[in-house]
Amino acid sequence: MKGKYVRLILSFAVVCLAVTALTGLREDPAERAVKELIEERTAVMENVLRGKITRGEGLERLVEIERDDLYARDANILREYEDTDCDRVRDMNIISLERKSSMYETFSFKAEIEWICLDHEGEYISREEYHIGAVREGDEYRLISMNIK
């Protein structure tokens, strides 16, 4: 009797692992890379704006994450607002990310992002839709645009 339960539990575990593996295989590598890049970008921007890393360190990290207009815009933001008291990002959740198009090595995404922020009055939540552009350079991806819809 005990062996039946052990086999039942092991069978259930194998099914769960198979479903998890198949779900992971279906995830678009570009989507996964863009999610990670958005999270990295947010962390770098927040760390520079809070004075945890220098602007130079932030720009070095951003060049590994971004290209083109997005990099230029973020570099300008870091120059203007370094070590500032602007609202702090406590957490960021990517609610949805969907590839809309791709041409050659350039990809377009639609995203919904929830920002949990702190200001002088307390915590607030903002949910925004974005158009996001990314480019593949060899085996790596870089963000090239991130605009509120």
C-alpha positions in Angstrom: 0.0 0.0 0.0 2.8 2.4 0.9 4.5 1.6 -2.4 1.4 2.7 -4.3 1.4 6.1 -2.7 5.1 6.6 -3.4 4.6 5.7 -7.0 1.6 8.0 -7.2 3.6 10.9 -5.7 6.6 10.2 -8.0 4.3 10.0 -11.1 2.7 13.3 -10.1 6.2 14.9 -9.7 7.3 13.6 -13.1 4.2 15.1 -14.8 4.8 18.4 -13.0 8.4 18.5 -14.2 7.4 17.6 -17.8 4.8 20.3 -17.9 7.3 22.8 -16.5 10.0 21.8 -19.0 7.6 22.0 -21.9 6.3 25.5 -20.8 9.9 26.7 -20.6 10.7 25.4 -24.1 7.8 27.4 -25.5 9.0 30.7 -24.1 10.4 32.9 -26.8 14.2 33.5 -26.2 13.8 37.1 -27.3 11.0 37.7 -24.8 13.1 36.1 -22.0 16.1 38.2 -22.9 14.0 41.4 -23.1 12.5 40.7 -19.7 15.9 40.3 -18.2 17.2 43.5 -19.9 14.3 45.5 -18.6 14.9 44.3 -15.1 18.7 45.0 -15.4 18.0 48.5 -16.8 15.6 49.3 -14.0 18.2 48.2 -11.4 21.0 50.2 -13.0 18.9 53.4 -13.3 17.7 53.1 -9.7 21.2 52.5 -8.3 22.7 55.5 -10.1 19.7 57.8 -9.1 20.1 56.6 -5.5 23.9 57.1 -5.4 24.6 53.4 -4.9 26.9 53.4 -8.0 28.5 56.2 -9.9 27.1 57.6 -13.1 30.2 56.2 -14.9 29.5 52.7 -13.6 25.9 53.0 -14.6 26.8 54.1 -18.1 29.2 51.2 -18.4 26.4 48.8 -17.4 23.8 50.4 -19.6 26.0 50.1 -22.7 25.7 46.3 -22.2 21.9 46.6 -22.0 20.9 49.3 -24.4 21.7 50.9 -27.8 20.8 53.9 -29.9 18.2 56.4 -28.7 17.3 54.6 -25.5 21.0 54.7 -24.4 21.3 58.4 -25.3 18.1 59.2 -23.4 19.0 57.2 -20.3 22.6 58.7 -20.3 21.0 62.2 -20.4 18.7 61.3 -17.5 21.6 60.1 -15.4 23.5 63.3 -16.1 20.6 65.5 -15.1 19.3 63.5 -12.1 22.3 61.8 -10.5 21.9 61.3 -6.8 18.5 62.9 -6.7 15.4 62.6 -4.5 13.0 61.6 -7.3 10.5 58.8 -6.6 12.1 55.5 -5.7 11.2 52.3 -7.5 10.6 49.7 -4.8 9.6 46.9 -7.2 8.8 46.3 -10.9 6.6 43.5 -12.2 6.4 42.7 -15.9 2.7 41.8 -16.1 2.8 40.9 -19.8 5.3 40.9 -22.7 4.3 40.0 -26.2 6.3 40.1 -29.4 4.5 42.1 -32.0 6.9 41.9 -34.9 10.4 41.1 -36.0 12.4 42.1 -39.0 15.9 40.7 -39.5 17.5 41.2 -36.1 15.1 43.8 -34.8 12.1 43.0 -32.6 9.1 45.0 -31.4 7.2 44.2 -28.1 4.2 45.3 -26.3 4.5 45.2 -22.5 2.5 46.0 -19.4 4.7 46.9 -16.4 3.6 47.6 -12.9 5.8 50.0 -10.9 5.7 50.0 -7.1 7.2 53.4 -6.1 7.9 55.4 -3.0 7.6 59.2 -2.8 7.6 61.6 0.2 3.9 60.7 0.8 4.3 56.9 0.7 4.0 54.0 -1.6 2.0 54.1 -4.9 1.4 51.7 -7.8 1.6 52.7 -11.4 0.7 50.4 -14.3 1.8 51.4 -17.8 1.8 49.9 -21.3 5.0 50.2 -23.3 6.2 49.8 -26.8 9.7 48.2 -26.6 12.3 47.7 -29.3 15.2 45.3 -29.1 18.0 44.2 -31.4 19.9 40.9 -31.5 23.7 41.3 -31.8 25.1 37.8 -32.3 23.8 35.8 -29.4 22.9 38.8 -27.3 20.0 41.2 -27.2 20.0 45.0 -26.5 17.1 47.3 -25.8 16.8 50.1 -28.4 13.6 51.8 -27.3 11.1 51.8 -24.4 8.2 54.2 -24.8 5.0 54.6 -22.8 2.0 53.8 -25.1 
